[in-house]
Amino acid sequence: MISAHHCRDMDAQDPLRVLRDRFVIPDGVIYLDGNSLGVLPRATADRVARAITEEWGQGLIRSWNSAGWFGLPQRLGDKIAPLVGAQPGDLVATDSTSVNLYKVLSAALRIADQRAPTRRVIVSERSNFPTDLYIAQSLCHERGFQLRLVDDAQVEPALADDVAVLMLTHVNYRTGFMHDMKLLTAAAHRAQALALWDLAHSAGAVPVDLQAADADFAIGCGYKYLNGGPGAPAFAWVHPRHADRFEQPLAGWWGHAAPFEFTPDYRPAPGIARYLCGTQPILSMVALECGLDTVLAAQPLGGMAALRRKSLALTDLFIQLVEQRCAGHGLELVTPRAHEQRGSQVCLTREQGAYAIVQALIARGVIGDYRAPLPAATWAQGHDPAPGGILRFGFTPLYTGFEDVWHAVAHLLEVLEQREWKRPEFNQRHTVT
């Protein structure tokens, strides 16, 4: 049986342990929800305060030039680029994930229309994150396309001769299942379709190489593993072969080739800059830069490869401890055991009490989250692997320790053994789960 002392020794031998000091982690909290909202970097509060009091307060409008505000989308994009296998100048930090998806999927459909007007299908998976499906549904209604939803194992066979775009989230938000980006992108291209990837649960958590995979479009989130703060700006990437082909549909002044000429006619900026739209949220951009710097601080310690090794070690440990210590309590593993198919989270399911168990853990200071079962109609060609809902635990290797994992499972066992999840207060549904 693995002991707390053994986990403490693992922490002592962890070369990434020094990165934990870059974060504010409340006393008594074991935070396993970085896949929803990353922890506050220590540098953020002072940096944002300086942007408010000095750059805004004293510099005023001059700070667009003197403090470099205007170039933040590109500067932050260049910091994100090496984390996802993009080249400098090919990625921008801007807007929300949903808005960026609307932009790049719109561009992808225009390219598909130009290539083969008879291809009118977008393929995605049934359990994709809802906002991705909603945006796709909206564009299908607008452009006369059809959204075809399939189970994980049916993605490649679904790439028929009517498919225009394959749209997938690299790591599934409900299960932690990770697609083989290179394999599926190649399959899409063989089928003469474009490949669009959502990296919301990948960027900063697992190695991604958009260029090596030859992907066409990608978007991602700034407030999960990139630690940019609640509602942090997202990012958009377009392969250089596509970047200048079309205007994106939200043609705002920041995406103009010369914004301060103030001409009445839109002329798109070259490359990825045309995927900008309106004035950027500078205080949020400043906070995001602090978050990006925490991830980039791992570069001298082995970078994404080192973060991935620790992520797999943390998730392996959690799975092993749950199966050893919580056996007989009805928990089932949803996340794949195979490393090549696992993101940086572990998801468990239980037919009864999944939501209440998560609430009982949160009351103890072990913070994960819950995801509800999918409607039966969603699984017309399969089944929901988590009919009772999902207990979801994210493992951010920048600040999560091995002893944290041991204590989290110890709390989980106590919640189950003492039947704390039966208490009425833990069965009261909150708006955010």
N, C-alpha and C positions, 0 to 999 in steps of 0.2 A: 504494500500500500504506500502510495506517495505521501510524504509528510510535508508539513509546513516548513520544516527545517530544510528539507531537500529543495523546496521552491525558493527559499531564502538564499541558498547556495547558488541556484541558477541565476537569481538576480545579481548576486555578487560577481558572477562571471560574465555578465551581459555587457558587451562593449557599448551598447546603446543606452545604458541606464542613466548616463549623465544628461541625456536629453530631457528627462522628466523634470529637471530643475527649471526648464524654460516655460513651465506651465503653472497655472494656479489651480490646484486640486484641493477642494475643501476637505478639512479634517473629517475623518469618519466616513468618507465617500469612496466607494469602489466604482469607478465610472466605466461602464461597458456600453455606452451609447454614442461613441464617437462616429458611428456610421449614420447617425441622425444629426448630431451637432457636436462639433469638435470642442475640446476644452479651451478656455481662454489662455492665450500666450501671455506671459508676464510682461512682455514689451508692449502689448497692445494699448493698455490704458494710458500710459504716458505718451505714446506716439499719437493716439487720437486726440488727447488733451492738447498736445503741441500743435496739431493741425487746427484745432479749434481756437486756441488762445493766441497763437503766433501767426499761423498762416492765414487763417480766416480773420481773426481778431485784429491783427496788425497789418498783415500784408493785403487783406481785402482782395479785390479783383486782381491785383498785381500778382497774386500767388499762382494764377494760371500759368504764368511764365516763370516767376522767380522760384516757386516751390515745385515746379514740374508737374502741376496737376494735369495739364492737357495731355501729356504723354503717358499717363498711368495705364490705360488699357493695353498699350503695346509693351510697356516695361514689365507689368505683371504677367502679360502673356509670355514674355520671354523667360520669366521665372518658372511658369507652369510647363513650358515646352519640353524641357529635359525630363520631366516626370512622366510624360506621356509619349515620348518618342517623336516629338515634332521639332522642326527646325526653328531657330529664331526668326521672328518676322512673319510666321505662318499662323499664329494663334493670338487671340485677343481676349482679355478679361472684360466682360460687359454683361449687363442685363441679367435676367434670370435664366435658369435652365429651360423653362417652358418657352420663353420668348426666343431664346437661341435655337431651340428645336424647331420652332415655327419658321425661323429664317432659313436654316440649312435644309430642312425637309422641303420647303417651298422651292429652293434652288435645285434640289435633287429632282423634284418632279418636273421642273422646267427642262432640265437636261434630258430626263427620260422622254419627255414629250418630243424633244428635238430628235433624239435617237430613233425611237420607235413608238409612234403614237398609239399603236395597238396594245402596248403594255400598260395596263391600268390597275395594277395591284401592288399594294404595299404589304409585305409579310412581316409579322411580328409575333411575339409569343403571348399566350393567353395571360400569363402572370406578369407581364411587363408592368413597370410602374404606371399607375393610372394616368398621370399627366401626359406621358408619352402617347398613350392610346387616345386620349382626348384630343390632343393636338392633331394627331394623324386623322382621327375621325372628322375633325373640322375641315382639314385640308381636302380630305376625300369628298366631302359634301360640296366644297367650293370648286374643286377641279374635276369632278367626275371620275374619281378613282374609287377603288374598293380596298378595305382593310381586311386582310385574311389573317386570322389568329390561329396559331398552332401550338402544340405542346413542345417542350424542349427538344425531345428526340426527333420531332418531325420537321425541324427547321430546314435542314438541307433538302429533304425530299419535296418540300413545298415550293422550291425554287423552279417553278414551271416557266413556260415560255410567255406567260402573260405578266410576269413579275417585273416591276420597274425598280423597286427599292426594297432592300432588306434593312429593317430598322430594329436593332436589338440593344438592350442594356447589357453591358459586358458582364457585370456581376448582378444577379437577380436580388432585388431588395428583400424579397420574402424568404428565400431559401439559402442565399449565399452561393448558389451555383454559378460557376464562371464558365462562360463560353470560350471556345478556342477561336480567338479573333482572326488569326491568320487563316485557319482552315475555312471558316465560314465566309470570310471576305473573298477568298479564292473561289469558293463555290458560287458565290453571288456573281462574281465576274465571269465565270464560265457560263453562267446562265444569262449573261449580258445585262445583269442588274447592278445597281449601285449599292454600296454598303455604308450604312450610317450607324455610328456607335454612341451610346450614352455611357459616359464614364463616371457617373455620379458616385458610384460605389467602388470605383477603381483608382481614380487619381489620388496619389499619395498613399495608397494602401497596397496595391499590387503592381508589379512591373507591367507597363504598357508600351508598345512600340508601334505607333500608328503608321510610321513610314515603312517599317519592315513588313507590316501586315498589308500594306498598300490600300489602306482604308480610304474612303472618299470623303466622309464628313464625320465630325465628332463634336459632341458638346459635353459639358460636365459641370459639377457643382463646386462652389467655393467654401461651403460651411460645414462639410462633413470632415473628411480626412485632411483637408487643407486648412482647417482651423481658422477660417476667415470671420467667424461670428454669425449670429442669426441673420438670415437673409442676405448673406454676403453675395457679391456679384459672382456670376457663373463664367463660363468661358466657351468659346467657339473656335473650332479648327476646320479648315477646308483644305483639302489637298491642293497644292499649287497648280495642278493641271486643271482644276475647276475654278480657282478663286476669281479669275477675271472674266468668266464666261457669262455670268448673269448678274443683274442687280438683285439684291435680296428685297423682299416685299416691304420692309419697314425702312423706307428710304428717308432717313433723317439727316439733319445737317452735319452731324459728326461723321457720317459716312460719305460726305461729299469730298470730292478731290481737293477742293479749296474752301473749307467752311467759312472763312472770314472774307471771302469775296462777296458773300450774300447775294448770289445770283438767283434769279427766279426759277431757273431750270436746273434740274438735278443732273449732276455729272458724277458718277460713282468714283470713289477713290480706288487706286489700284490695289489688288491683292486683298488680304484679309481685312484691311481697314474699312472696306465697304460694308462689312458686317456689323459695324457700329451703327448706332441710331441716334439717340438724343444725348443730352448732357449727362455726364457720368455722376454717380453718387460718391463724391470725393471722400467723405468720411468713411464710408464703407470700403472704398478701394484702399484707403490707408490701412484699415484694420486687416483687410485681406492680405496685404503685403507682409504684415507681421506674421500671419499664419503661414504663408508660403516660406518665410525665412526659417520657421521651425522645422519644416520638412527638409529644406535645403541644408540645414545644419547637420543632417545625417550623411551628407556627401563625403566628408573626410573619413567617416566611419564605415564606409561601404555602400552608402546611398541606398537606392531602392532594393538592391539585391540583399543588403543586410536587413532592411526593414521587412522584406518578404520572408527571410529565414526566421526572424523572430515572430512574425505574425503566424506562420505555420506552427512554430513551437508552442506559442500561446494557445492556439486553437486546438492543436493535438492534445495538449495538457488538459484543457477544459473538457473535451470530449471524453478523455480517459477517466478523469475524476468523476464526471457525471455518471458514466456507465458503471464505475466501481462503487461509488458511494450512494448513488440514488437509485440503484437497481430495485425493481419491484414497486416503484411509485408511478408507473404509467407514462414516463417520459420517453419519447421516441426522437431520434435524430433525423432532421430533415436535410441538413447540410451534407454535401458529399464528403466522404472520407478521403477520396483521392485528392492529393495536393493540387494536381493540375486542373481540378474542377472546383476548387474552393477559393472563395474570396477571403476577406479578413473578418468574417463574422461566423457565428455558430447559431443555428436556429433549431429549437426543440419544439415539439408539439405534444399536447396532452388533450384527451377527449373532453376532460372536465377541468374547469378552473384555470385555464391558461392565463386569462387576463388578471384574475385575482392573485395568482402566484406572482406575476410581475409587480403588481401593486404592493404586495407584502414585502417583496425584496426591496422595492424603492423605499418603503418605510424603514427598512433596516440600513439604508445607505448604499445598497447595491443597485445601481441604476442601469437597467436595460429598457426595452420597450416591447410592445405587443402589436401584432398585426392580425386582423380578423380573418376568419375563413372567407374564401371566395364564394360568390353565389354559385349554386349548383349549375345554373345555365352556362356559366363560364367554362365549365369542364365538359362540354358536350362530347368531346372525343377522348376524354381521359378522366382523371379524378384529382381532387385537391389533396396533395400530400399532407396537408395539415387541417383536417376537418374541424378540429377543436380550436383552431387559432395557433399563432406562433409566438413563442417566447424568444425574443431576438436579442442577441448579445454581440456587440461589436468590439473588436480588439485592435486598438490603435497602438502599434508597437513603440511609438514615440514616448508614450507616458504610461502604458499599462505594464505592470510587472507580473512575474510568475507567482509571487506570493499573493498578489491581488486575486489571481485566478483561484488559488487554493481556498482563500477565505470566501470568495463568492460562492463556490460550490458548497462550502460548509454552511453558509446562510441558506442556500437553496434546500439543502437536506433538512435543516431545522424547520423551514417553512412547511415542507412536506410532512415531516414526522409529527409536528405539532399541529398540523392542519390549520395553520394560520390563514390560509387562503379561503377558509370557510367564513371568516369574520365579515359581517355586513359592510364595514367601511371599505374593504378591499374589493367588493363587488359593485360598488357605485361607479358607474362609467363616467370618466372625464371626457371632455371634448377632444383633447389630444391624448392619444394612447401610446 
